[in-house]
Each structure stands twice: as C-alpha cells, then as structure tokens.
Amino acid sequence: MGERFGRYSKYIIQERALPDIRDGLKPVQRRILYSMNKDGNTYDKGYRKSAKSVGNIMGNFHPHGDSSIYDAMVRMSQDWKNREILVEMHGNNGSMDGDPPAAMRYTEARLSEIAGYLLQDIDKNTVPWAWNFDDTEKEPTVLPAAFPNLLVNGATGISAGYATDIPPHNLAEVIDAVVYMIDHPSAKLDKLMEFLPGPDFPTGATIIGRRGIEEAYRTGKGKIIVRAVTNIEPMQNGKNRIVVTELPYGVNKAKLIEKIAELVKDKKLDGITDLRDESNREGLRICIELRRDVNANVIMNRVKSEDFPNTVTEVVWDNSDGVPQFSPTYDGRINEVAVSDETREAVKQALKGTDYSEGALFFIQKSAAEEHNVKWFEKDLKRLFKYGVHEFYTYK
C-alpha cells in the first residue's frame, strides 16, 4: 500500500500538476495533442466537433472525465492566455471577461500549425513510450518539441509542496537565445538577455523595470510589475478620456471595469464621469471619460477679455464693484485652500490655452445666488452649461 501511494504521490507531484520541462506540457495537454494528431485532426484539415475529440482522448488515454479534458483544450485555444495557441477552435471559447466557453457539442477544434512542431517526427523513435491506462496501446511520455514550449507559452501549476508560475515569452526571441546557447554553452545571463530581454505577454502591457526579470532568470524566483498601456484622447465636448488598449496578463477585464466603477461610486476615485468597454474584434478598448475642470478656464478667458484685467493675479483679486469676484477671495478661503495635483494639472492646461469652458467668463452657484437675491446674471448673461454645483455663463 505504501509503495503504491508513493508512486501515486510522485505521479501527482512530478507529472499531473506540473509541466514537463522538455515539452512544457502536463499529461492531459500532451494526450490532447497526441490524440488529435493521431486522428488526423491537424491544421491542414477541417475542424471537427470538440465532443468527438474529447471522447477519443478520454476513451483511449485520459479516463478522468470529459470536463477536465475540454477545459484544457479550451485553454490551449485562448489567445489571451497563450503566446502561441496549440489548438484552433471555432465557436465560443470564452473571453477576457471570464465568460465560460460554449459546451463541447457546439464548438469545433483542430491542432494549430505550430502544434505540429511539438509533434514533429514523433513516429521516428524520437521519444520514450508507455502503455496507456488499460494497456491497449502506447502513448508518448513526452513530445519531441522542436521549440521550447515551456518558455513560449509559460506554465502555471500547483502541487503538493511544489508550484510553478512561468510567464510566456516571444517565440522568435526564445529561438534566438536557444541558438546562441547551443553555439555558446557557457554563455552568461547578460548576453542571453540581449536575445531574450524578458517575458512577452499575449495581452501586451508594459513591464516596469528589469531587476525582477534578471532575478527570475538568475535564481528561478522573481517578481515583475506589469502596467496597462493607456493613451489620453481629447473629445469634441472638451473633455479628455483615458483609453486602455492593453491589460496586464491574467487581468479579468470585466472585473477591472467593475472595480473602477465601485471606486468611483464610493468616491475613492474622483474625476471620472463615464466608463465604457468598447472592445471589439479589432482589439481591447476601455474608455474612461474625465470631467472637465473648467474653473481655471474662466480665469484665463477673463485675462484675454477686454472687460477684465489682463493678468491672472488681477483677475483673481478683482473687486472693481467693491465686491471680490470669486468667493474664495471674498471669504478668505484662498489663503487656506490645499492645492491638489488635479488643480495643478487644470492650471497647467489652462495656461497652455486648452479651454474646456466653451468661452465662459462667469461661473455661479445658483443656490447661493438665490440666497443673496442675486439675479442680474439671468438677464445679462448667456448660460452655457452646468458642471457640478456651478453654472457657467458668458456675455450675450
């Protein structure tokens, strides 16, 4: 009993949960590729029902339930999880939002072209073989693997006392590094990193710094920080929006948007007026609309106007009618106000000439005006828009 349990434990630890370093595959993945190749379900032939492939794999090589086989097949077809997909699939194979794939009776699959390089020359006595679970036919214990799949597609596995998490890398860079290593067996890490500078994630994004990469390559353990790729686009209504086009590897897009919306609702994240997912077949696109900070524009518009002083300081402290024009100078708050980064950015843009205010020269809090019975602006001025508690006006 103890010997059999020991063999089973070794199988679980060394094979089932962790990938083989030679072909980068776990047993279920290897059996999927071998069985589909054996059945002629390759890239140069038509797609076949996934249910048929799963049935053949389960009946001949992997008697552990159809769901584990289909889940592994689907994962090998997802281009946001694999740098080079090993299975091509027609139909719904999930999404970056964490949506589940369609049932196997609805999808169709075949091996990808690059999967053929993992199986190349398998019939030429290139790898060791073992009997399958019922001793009816033999299966390969490892694939020939003409390229280092473990590095190209990465791997994640958790076992009893062991775990691995290897990020994906660029195929061309990996091959260049391997060729150099073959020619220079004692090559140093610094030289190899000229060919393989770091991971290359299928979802893109930017790796911050190189220290974590070097540490991982040198010791086998390392931590890297990955940041989304964003651009700031001006909009026709004068607002700006942040457009996210690439996300860090493994981030669930739907949950990310949900988390941002939650932070905005709880007022932990300020300045966002709209949040949309505009992703389509052409790629990822998350739009985060920013509110206009227009008070600074009113100051600059007055500086440019002939009806007001021609410097920022004089405009802010203007009291030509005996009353300061802006309430912070009227009640003294201007001497106590804390200047935020958002305010600094608004001032910077206003000084550059960016105008989000549609030419406004006045902003008024209507409730305060009514409280003091101030009504002159209603007949003398043209209302432009309302933002927050303020309404913005200019001359008619």
C-alpha positions as CSV (number, residue, x, y, z in Angstrom):
1,M,0.0,0.0,0.0
2,G,2.8,2.4,1.0
3,E,4.7,1.7,-2.3
4,R,1.6,2.3,-4.4
5,F,0.8,5.5,-2.6
6,G,4.4,6.7,-3.1
7,R,4.1,6.0,-6.8
8,Y,0.8,7.9,-7.0
9,S,2.2,10.8,-5.0
10,K,5.2,11.0,-7.3
11,Y,2.9,11.0,-10.3
12,I,0.7,13.8,-8.9
13,I,3.7,16.0,-7.9
14,Q,6.0,15.4,-10.8
15,E,3.7,14.8,-13.7
16,R,0.0,15.6,-13.3
17,A,0.1,19.1,-11.8
18,L,3.5,20.4,-13.0
19,P,4.5,20.6,-16.7
20,D,7.4,18.6,-18.1
21,I,10.4,20.9,-18.7
22,R,11.1,19.2,-22.0
23,D,7.8,19.9,-23.8
24,G,6.2,22.3,-21.4
25,L,3.0,20.2,-21.2
26,K,1.0,18.4,-18.5
27,P,-0.2,14.9,-19.2
28,V,-3.8,16.0,-20.2
29,Q,-2.3,18.5,-22.6
30,R,0.1,16.1,-24.1
31,R,-2.6,13.5,-24.6
32,I,-4.9,16.0,-26.3
33,L,-2.2,17.0,-28.8
34,Y,-1.1,13.4,-29.4
35,S,-4.7,12.0,-29.8
36,M,-5.8,14.8,-32.2
37,N,-2.7,14.3,-34.2
38,K,-3.2,10.5,-34.3
39,D,-6.8,11.1,-35.5
40,G,-5.6,13.4,-38.3
41,N,-7.3,16.4,-36.7
42,T,-4.5,18.8,-37.9
43,Y,-4.3,22.4,-39.1
44,D,-4.4,21.5,-42.8
45,K,-7.7,19.6,-42.5
46,G,-11.2,20.7,-41.5
47,Y,-12.4,21.4,-37.9
48,R,-14.1,18.5,-36.0
49,K,-16.6,18.6,-33.2
50,S,-14.8,19.1,-29.9
51,A,-17.0,16.4,-28.3
52,K,-15.7,13.8,-30.7
53,S,-12.1,14.7,-29.9
54,V,-12.8,14.7,-26.1
55,G,-14.4,11.3,-26.4
56,N,-11.5,9.8,-28.2
57,I,-9.0,11.3,-25.7
58,M,-11.0,10.1,-22.7
59,G,-11.6,6.6,-24.1
60,N,-8.0,6.0,-25.2
61,F,-5.7,7.9,-23.0
62,H,-7.2,10.1,-20.2
63,P,-10.0,8.4,-18.2
64,H,-10.5,11.3,-15.8
65,G,-13.8,12.9,-17.0
66,D,-14.7,14.9,-20.1
67,S,-14.7,18.3,-18.3
68,S,-11.0,18.3,-17.4
69,I,-10.1,17.4,-21.0
70,Y,-12.4,20.0,-22.6
71,D,-11.2,22.7,-20.1
72,A,-7.6,22.0,-21.0
73,M,-8.4,22.0,-24.8
74,V,-10.2,25.4,-24.5
75,R,-7.3,26.9,-22.5
76,M,-4.9,25.9,-25.3
77,S,-7.1,27.7,-27.8
78,Q,-7.3,31.1,-25.9
79,D,-5.0,33.7,-27.5
80,W,-5.2,35.9,-24.4
81,K,-3.6,33.2,-22.2
82,N,-1.2,31.6,-24.7
83,R,1.6,33.3,-26.7
84,E,1.2,30.7,-29.4
85,I,-2.1,28.8,-29.3
86,L,-1.8,25.0,-29.8
87,V,-5.5,24.4,-30.6
88,E,-7.6,26.3,-33.0
89,M,-11.3,26.5,-32.1
90,H,-14.5,27.6,-33.9
91,G,-17.2,28.9,-31.6
92,N,-17.3,30.5,-28.2
93,N,-14.1,29.6,-26.4
94,G,-14.5,32.1,-23.6
95,S,-13.3,35.7,-23.3
96,M,-11.1,38.0,-21.3
97,D,-14.1,38.9,-19.2
98,G,-14.1,35.4,-17.7
99,D,-17.1,34.2,-19.7
100,P,-17.4,30.4,-19.9
101,P,-16.9,28.7,-23.3
102,A,-19.8,27.0,-25.1
103,A,-20.4,23.3,-24.4
104,M,-18.2,20.9,-26.4
105,R,-21.2,19.9,-28.6
106,Y,-21.3,23.4,-30.0
107,T,-17.6,24.1,-30.7
108,E,-15.2,22.6,-33.3
109,A,-11.4,22.3,-32.9
110,R,-8.2,21.2,-34.7
111,L,-4.5,21.4,-33.9
112,S,-2.7,24.7,-34.8
113,E,0.2,24.7,-37.3
114,I,2.7,25.4,-34.5
115,A,1.4,22.4,-32.5
116,G,2.7,20.3,-35.4
117,Y,6.3,21.3,-34.4
118,L,5.8,19.8,-31.0
119,L,4.7,16.5,-32.6
120,Q,7.2,16.5,-35.5
121,D,9.0,13.2,-36.1
122,I,7.1,11.5,-33.2
123,D,6.8,8.3,-35.3
124,K,10.6,8.1,-35.8
125,N,11.5,6.6,-32.4
126,T,12.4,10.1,-31.0
127,V,10.7,9.8,-27.6
128,P,10.0,7.1,-24.9
129,W,6.6,5.5,-24.9
130,A,4.5,3.9,-22.2
131,W,1.3,1.8,-22.2
132,N,-2.0,3.7,-21.7
133,F,-4.3,3.1,-18.7
134,D,-5.8,-0.2,-20.0
135,D,-2.7,-1.5,-21.8
136,T,-4.3,-1.4,-25.2
137,E,-1.9,0.9,-26.9
138,K,1.1,3.1,-26.2
139,E,1.3,6.8,-25.7
140,P,4.4,9.2,-25.6
141,T,5.7,10.2,-22.2
142,V,7.0,13.4,-23.7
143,L,6.7,15.1,-27.2
144,P,9.7,15.8,-29.5
145,A,9.1,19.5,-29.1
146,A,11.1,21.3,-31.8
147,F,10.8,24.6,-29.8
148,P,10.9,25.4,-26.0
149,N,7.2,25.4,-25.4
150,L,7.7,25.8,-21.6
151,L,9.1,29.3,-22.2
152,V,7.0,30.3,-25.2
153,N,3.6,29.6,-23.6
154,G,4.6,29.6,-19.9
155,A,3.0,27.4,-17.3
156,T,1.1,27.5,-14.1
157,G,0.8,24.6,-11.7
158,I,0.2,23.9,-8.0
159,S,1.0,20.6,-6.4
160,A,1.8,19.1,-3.0
161,G,4.8,21.1,-1.8
162,Y,5.6,22.4,-5.3
163,A,4.4,25.2,-7.5
164,T,5.4,26.9,-10.7
165,D,4.4,30.1,-12.5
166,I,6.4,30.8,-15.7
167,P,5.3,33.7,-17.9
168,P,5.1,33.4,-21.7
169,H,7.9,34.7,-24.0
170,N,8.2,35.7,-27.6
171,L,8.9,32.7,-29.9
172,A,11.5,34.4,-32.1
173,E,13.4,35.7,-29.1
174,V,13.4,32.3,-27.4
175,I,14.7,30.6,-30.5
176,D,17.5,33.2,-31.0
177,A,18.5,32.7,-27.3
178,V,18.5,28.9,-27.7
179,V,20.6,29.0,-30.9
180,Y,23.1,31.2,-29.2
181,M,23.1,28.9,-26.2
182,I,23.8,25.9,-28.4
183,D,26.7,27.7,-30.0
184,H,28.0,29.1,-26.6
185,P,27.1,26.6,-23.9
186,S,28.8,28.7,-21.2
187,A,27.0,31.9,-22.2
188,K,26.4,34.4,-19.4
189,L,22.9,35.7,-18.5
190,D,23.7,39.3,-19.6
191,K,24.5,38.0,-23.1
192,L,21.4,35.8,-23.3
193,M,19.2,38.7,-22.2
194,E,20.3,40.6,-25.3
195,F,18.3,37.9,-27.3
196,L,15.6,37.3,-24.6
197,P,15.1,40.6,-22.7
198,G,12.1,39.4,-20.8
199,P,8.5,37.9,-20.9
200,D,6.2,38.8,-23.7
201,F,2.6,38.6,-22.7
202,P,-0.2,37.9,-25.2
203,T,-2.3,40.7,-23.8
204,G,0.6,43.2,-24.2
205,A,1.1,45.8,-21.4
206,T,4.4,47.2,-20.1
207,I,6.8,45.6,-17.7
208,I,8.2,48.2,-15.3
209,G,12.0,47.7,-14.7
210,R,14.4,44.9,-15.4
211,R,15.6,43.9,-11.9
212,G,12.7,41.4,-11.3
213,I,13.3,39.8,-14.7
214,E,17.1,39.4,-14.1
215,E,16.4,38.0,-10.6
216,A,13.9,35.4,-12.0
217,Y,16.3,34.3,-14.8
218,R,19.2,34.1,-12.4
219,T,17.6,32.4,-9.4
220,G,14.3,31.0,-10.6
221,K,12.3,33.3,-8.4
222,G,11.4,36.9,-9.2
223,K,8.6,39.5,-9.2
224,I,7.7,41.8,-12.0
225,I,5.3,44.7,-12.2
226,V,3.1,45.0,-15.3
227,R,1.2,48.1,-16.2
228,A,-1.6,48.7,-18.6
229,V,-1.0,50.7,-21.8
230,T,-3.1,53.9,-21.9
231,N,-3.5,56.9,-24.1
232,I,-5.2,60.2,-23.4
233,E,-7.5,61.3,-26.2
234,P,-9.3,64.8,-26.4
235,M,-13.0,64.6,-27.1
236,Q,-15.3,67.0,-29.0
237,N,-17.0,68.3,-25.9
238,G,-13.8,69.5,-24.5
239,K,-13.3,66.6,-22.1
240,N,-10.4,64.1,-22.1
241,R,-10.6,60.4,-21.9
242,I,-8.1,57.7,-20.9
243,V,-8.2,54.8,-23.4
244,V,-6.8,51.5,-22.2
245,T,-5.6,49.3,-25.1
246,E,-3.5,46.7,-23.3
247,L,-4.0,45.0,-19.9
248,P,-1.6,43.1,-17.7
249,Y,-1.5,39.3,-18.2
250,G,-4.3,37.5,-16.4
251,V,-6.4,40.5,-15.5
252,N,-10.1,39.9,-16.0
253,K,-11.4,42.9,-18.0
254,A,-15.0,42.8,-16.7
255,K,-13.9,42.6,-13.1
256,L,-11.4,45.5,-13.6
257,I,-14.2,47.7,-15.0
258,E,-16.5,46.7,-12.2
259,K,-13.8,47.6,-9.6
260,I,-13.2,51.0,-11.2
261,A,-16.9,51.7,-11.1
262,E,-17.1,50.7,-7.5
263,L,-14.3,53.1,-6.5
264,V,-16.0,55.9,-8.4
265,K,-19.3,55.2,-6.6
266,D,-17.6,55.1,-3.2
267,K,-15.9,58.5,-4.1
268,K,-12.4,56.9,-3.7
269,L,-11.6,57.7,-7.3
270,D,-12.5,61.2,-8.4
271,G,-12.7,62.9,-11.7
272,I,-14.4,60.1,-13.8
273,T,-17.7,60.9,-15.5
274,D,-18.2,57.8,-17.7
275,L,-16.7,54.3,-18.0
276,R,-17.3,52.1,-21.1
277,D,-16.0,48.9,-22.6
278,E,-15.6,49.5,-26.3
279,S,-13.7,46.3,-27.1
280,N,-14.5,44.5,-30.3
281,R,-12.9,42.1,-32.8
282,E,-10.2,44.6,-33.6
283,G,-8.9,44.7,-30.1
284,L,-9.2,45.9,-26.5
285,R,-10.5,49.4,-25.7
286,I,-11.7,50.6,-22.3
287,C,-12.7,54.3,-22.3
288,I,-12.5,56.3,-19.1
289,E,-14.0,59.8,-19.5
290,L,-12.6,62.5,-17.3
291,R,-14.6,65.5,-16.1
292,R,-13.7,69.0,-17.3
293,D,-12.0,71.2,-14.7
294,V,-13.3,74.5,-16.1
295,N,-12.9,77.0,-13.3
296,A,-9.3,77.7,-14.4
297,N,-10.5,78.3,-17.9
298,V,-12.8,81.1,-16.7
299,I,-9.8,82.9,-15.2
300,M,-7.9,82.6,-18.5
301,N,-10.9,83.7,-20.5
302,R,-11.1,86.9,-18.4
303,V,-7.4,87.6,-18.8
304,K,-8.0,87.5,-22.6
305,S,-11.2,89.7,-22.4
306,E,-11.1,93.4,-22.7
307,D,-13.7,93.8,-20.0
308,F,-11.4,92.4,-17.3
309,P,-7.8,92.9,-16.0
310,N,-5.1,91.4,-18.2
311,T,-3.2,89.4,-15.6
312,V,-4.2,86.3,-13.6
313,T,-3.5,87.8,-10.3
314,E,-5.5,90.9,-11.0
315,V,-8.4,88.8,-12.3
316,V,-8.5,86.6,-9.2
317,W,-8.4,89.6,-6.8
318,D,-10.6,91.9,-8.9
319,N,-13.1,93.9,-6.9
320,S,-13.9,96.7,-9.3
321,D,-17.5,96.8,-8.0
322,G,-16.4,96.8,-4.4
323,V,-17.0,93.1,-4.0
324,P,-14.4,90.4,-4.9
325,Q,-15.4,88.4,-8.0
326,F,-14.6,85.0,-6.6
327,S,-15.9,83.7,-3.3
328,P,-12.5,82.3,-2.0
329,T,-11.1,85.8,-2.1
330,Y,-14.3,87.2,-0.6
331,D,-14.3,85.0,2.5
332,G,-10.6,84.5,2.8
333,R,-10.6,80.8,1.9
334,I,-8.0,81.5,-0.8
335,N,-5.3,81.7,1.9
336,E,-6.2,78.3,3.4
337,V,-7.0,76.1,0.3
338,A,-4.9,73.0,-0.3
339,V,-3.7,72.7,-3.9
340,S,-4.3,69.2,-5.3
341,D,-2.5,67.6,-8.2
342,E,-5.7,67.8,-10.2
343,T,-5.8,71.6,-9.6
344,R,-2.2,71.9,-10.7
345,E,-3.0,70.0,-13.9
346,A,-6.0,72.1,-14.6
347,V,-4.0,75.3,-14.2
348,K,-1.2,73.9,-16.4
349,Q,-3.7,73.1,-19.2
350,A,-5.4,76.5,-18.9
351,L,-2.1,78.3,-19.1
352,K,-1.3,76.3,-22.3
353,G,-4.5,77.6,-23.8
354,T,-6.7,74.5,-23.5
355,D,-10.3,75.7,-22.9
356,Y,-12.9,73.2,-21.7
357,S,-15.3,76.0,-20.7
358,E,-16.7,77.0,-24.1
359,G,-15.5,80.5,-23.5
360,A,-17.2,81.1,-20.1
361,L,-16.5,84.3,-18.2
362,F,-18.6,83.6,-15.2
363,F,-19.5,80.6,-13.0
364,I,-22.2,80.9,-10.4
365,Q,-23.6,78.7,-7.7
366,K,-27.3,79.3,-8.3
367,S,-28.4,78.3,-4.8
368,A,-26.0,80.8,-3.2
369,A,-27.2,83.5,-5.7
370,E,-30.8,82.9,-4.8
371,E,-30.0,83.0,-1.1
372,H,-28.5,86.5,-1.6
373,N,-31.2,87.5,-4.1
374,V,-28.7,88.0,-6.9
375,K,-30.4,87.7,-10.3
376,W,-28.5,90.1,-12.6
377,F,-26.8,87.2,-14.4
378,E,-30.1,85.7,-15.7
379,K,-30.9,88.7,-17.9
380,D,-27.4,90.0,-18.8
381,L,-25.6,86.7,-19.5
382,K,-25.9,83.6,-21.7
383,R,-26.0,80.3,-19.9
384,L,-23.5,77.7,-21.4
385,F,-23.7,74.6,-19.2
386,K,-23.9,73.3,-15.7
387,Y,-21.0,71.4,-14.1
388,G,-21.2,70.2,-10.5
389,V,-22.8,72.9,-8.4
390,H,-21.8,75.7,-10.8
391,E,-23.5,77.1,-13.9
392,F,-21.2,78.7,-16.5
393,Y,-22.1,81.9,-18.4
394,T,-20.7,84.3,-20.9
395,Y,-21.9,87.6,-22.4
396,K,-25.0,87.5,-24.7
